[in-house]
Amino acid sequence: MNLHQFRFVQEAVRRNLNLTEAAKSLHTSQPGVSKAIIELEEELGVEIFARHGKRLKRVTEPGEHVLRSIELIMREVGNLKRIGEQFSAQDSGTLSIATTHTQARYVLPVPVARLRETYPKVNVSLHQGSPDQVARMVIEEIAEIGIATESLSGYSELVTLPCYEWQHVLVVPAGHPLAQVERIALEAIGSDVIKTYVRLGLGIGIVAEMAVRDDSNADLVVRPMGHIFGSNIARVAFKRSAYLRNFVFRFAELLSDRLSRDLIARALSGRSDDFEL
């Protein structure tokens, strides 16, 4: 058995048992993937997948146990690579971050810039998506660290820590009495888009407070809305049992005074401390 077979099995499951898609993602041929999986099954003496003709239909009961073992093996292989990079590359490499648009636009620029000052040889790669997509990217090791508000704590494969608390705020045009404004509803995702339409006098907007925290323009009035909508907790996520390089710990510390290398290490080790804000 070999690592290629393990990767093929993992990718087949990730691609909903579609070997053609698995082969495309691995830049190899579909017959090659199929053959490697069959050879692994023959060596183990069990069927990992139930089949209908040549198509994979489902993961068998022994296949579930095989998949869990493969997951552990591939996780440790990834850790070995990171250990090697840590001690051979002298704190150079790439930090992959998965996050939402709001975090990438308003929260991360300063921590990323400060990280680059400390680790000038480290490249930073940002992957943006929804909170659920952020979680999947960390689980699938596309990213080493994930930052989002919703969803991250709902995945057993992740260790998550509270990063900071924030609330929504109301933005209205400066000098425009709220009571006299005719209500015009407009739905938009981007905070910058919302602020643009508020400036045009098309109503009021509700955005995350970090979207206006450093706004230099004096044409908007901001009012906190936490007493109405409540507060929100942004969380940082790591894959459980992952080996983190020095600059990953440092970047997490730059995100929040709440986070420290010791705290993150204790969380990754499975300690039952209360890490909530």
N, C-alpha and C positions, 0 to 999 in steps of 0.2 A: 504494500500500500504506500501511497505517497501524497504529498500536499496537493498536487494537481487534482487527484481524485476527490480530495476533501473539498477543494474550491468548487469543483463541478457540482458536487452534491448540494453544497450551500447555495450556489447560484440557481440551480434548478428549483429549489424551494422558494427562493426570493422571486423568481420569475413565474410563480404559480404553476410549476411543473411543465412549463413550456421550454423544451430543450432547444428549439430554434432561437428563442430570445436569449436563453442562457448562453448559447454559443456566441451570439452576436456581442453580448456584453463582455465576454471573455476573449473576444477576437480569435476564435478558433472555429472548428467545423462541428456541426450538429452530430454527425456520425462519430466523431472523436469523443465528444462528451458522452454520448450514449455508451460507447464501448468502454470508456474508463469507469463509468458507474457500474456497468455489468461486471467488469473485472474485480472491482472492489467488493461487490455483493458475493461473487464466487469465492473470493479470498476469505471473507467473513463468514460465509456459510448461511447468510440470511438475505432476504429480499428487503431492501430499503424502501422500495417503491412497489406498489401494486400497479399492474399494467393492464391495458386493454389493447391488445395488439402491440404496436410499438409505442403507444402513447402512455405516459405516466398518468395515473388516475388519482392516487393518494399516497401518503406516507404510511407505511405499515407500523404496527406496534413496535417491533424490534427496530424499525427505521427511526422511530422517535428517539430511542435510546442512542442509536448511532449518531443522530444529528446533535444531541446534547454533548456527546463526547467530541465530535468534530468542532463544535462551537468553542469548547474549552481549549482544544489543541490550537485552533487558528488564532484564538485570542492570545495565547502565550507566544505563538510565533510572532504576532504583531508586537508584543511586549519585548521580545528578544531583539527585534529590529530597532525599536526605539531605544533600548539600552545601548545597543551598538552605536547608534547615532549620537546618543548623549555623550559617550565617552570618546568617540573617535572624531566627531565633527566639532568638538569644542563649542557647544551652544550655537550651532548654526543649523539651518534647515528651514522647514516650513511649518508655520502654525496655521492649521485649518480651523476656521470658526464658522459654525452654523448659527444663524440668527434671523430675526425678523427685520423688515424694512425699517421700522421705527427705531429699533436698537442700533442697527447699522448706521442710520442717518444721524441720530441725535446723541447716542450714548457712547459708541465705540471709538469715534475719531480720536479723542484725547488719550484713552488707554492704549490704543494702537500706536499713537505717536510716541508715547512715553516708553512703551516696550521697545520700539525701534531705537530709541536713544540708548537703552541699556544693552540691547542685543542687536547691533547693527547688521549682523550676518543673517538674521532671521527674516525670512519672507512671510508675509501674512496673506492668507487666502480666505476671502469672505464668501460664504455660500448663503444666499437669502432664500427664505421660504416661510410657509405658515408654521405655527408652533409644532404641529404634528410632523411636518416635514423636517423641522429642525431636530426633533427627537429621533426620527428615522436615520438622519444623516450621522448622528452620533453613534447610534446603535450599529449601523453598517460601516462605521469607521471611515466615512468620508470626511468627517470632522472630529477633532479631538475634544472640542469644547462647544457646548451649545448655550445660547442665551435667549430666553423668551419669557413671557409672562404666563401664558396658559399652557396646559397639557404636559409639560415636562415631567411633573411629579407622578403622572399616571402610568409610567413605564417601569416595570420591575427590572429591566436590563440597565437602567440608569441610576446613578447616584446624583441627587440634586440638592442644591443648597440655596437658601434665600440670599439674594444679592442686594436688593434695595427695594424700598417701598415707594410707590408713586400713586398719583390720583389724576382724574380727568379735570380739565379746566374749561371754563367758558371763555370764548373770545368774541368780542364785539368791536365794531368800529369805534375809534376814539371820538368822543363828543356826540355820539348818537344815542339818545335816550332809549333804553331798551323797551320801555312801555309804549313808545310811539312807533316802534318798528313793526311793519307788517310781516308776519311770519311767512317765510318762503322755505320750503323743505327741499334740501338737496342732499343726496346720499353720495359720499365719496370715501375712498379708502385712505388716500394719502393726506397727511396733516398739512403739507404744503399746499395741496389743492384746496383744502378747506379754508386755509387762511387767505388764499387768493380770492376766493368768492366772498368771504367776509369783507375783505378790503373793498370789493366792488359794490358793497351795500346790499348784497343779496340775502342778508339774514345774519344769524348768529351761528357759531360753530362750537363743537365740543371735541377737544383733542387731548392727547396725552400731555402732561405738563412738561415733559422734556422737549416737546416740539416747539415750545415758546420760551424755554428757560433762558436761552441766549439770544433771543430775538432783539436785534438792535433798533428795529423800527418802532417809532412812537405812535404809529397809526392804529394800534390795536390795544384794547383794554382786556386784561386777563383776570378772571375771577375763579378761585378754587371751587371745585364741586364735589370734593370728597364727602361732604356731609350728606350729599344726595346719592351719589353713585358708590360710595365706599372707597376703600383703598385697594391697591393691587400690589402683588409681590412679583418682581422680576426674579427669575431663578437661573442659576447656572448649572449645567449638567455635564457629567462625565460618564463614560461607559464603565460599568461596574468591573472592578478588578483590573482596570487599565493601568499601564505604567506611564506616568506623566513626566515629560522632560522638564528641566529647570525653568525654561521660559514659559511653559504652560502654567506652572504654579505662579510665576511672576505676573503673567497677564491677568490671572484670576484675582490676585491681590490688588492689581490696579483698577479692577472693576468696582471694588467696594472695600471700605475699611473693615467691613464685617468678615471678609474672607482672608484666611491666612494659610500658609503651607501646612501648618500643623492641623488646622481644622479640616482641610480638604483630605489630608492623609488619613485622619481618623475616620472620616465619612467613607472613604474608599475601602478602608479595612473592615467596615461593617460594624463599627462601634455604635451603640444605641443611644448616643448623646442626643439631646434635644437641640437641633440645629435651626429651629424656627426663629424668626425675628421676634 
